[in-house]
């Protein structure tokens, strides 16, 4: 299956202070200064970019929000929907 912008989404629990670990786990690079979370923030937008096996470009947007726990809502984009699904399954 191929699409111009396949997107998969899901929610998973992640401590907000583990943003750097999310980056390491996915093996991607933060866009801009997205790897820095100000201490006073209860939410954060993490944007990552990388290249998956076979040269597939991948973009990830993860929204983290702290309430009674921390929830991560993640969107993965790639030209190949299978790549998006594999990256999403890596966190869930």
Secondary structure, DSSP 8 states (H G I E B T S, - for coil): -EEEEEEEEEEEE--GGGHHHHHHHHT-EESTTTT---TT-SEEEEEEEEEETTTEEEEEEEEEEESSSEEEEEEEEEEEHHHHHHHHHHH-
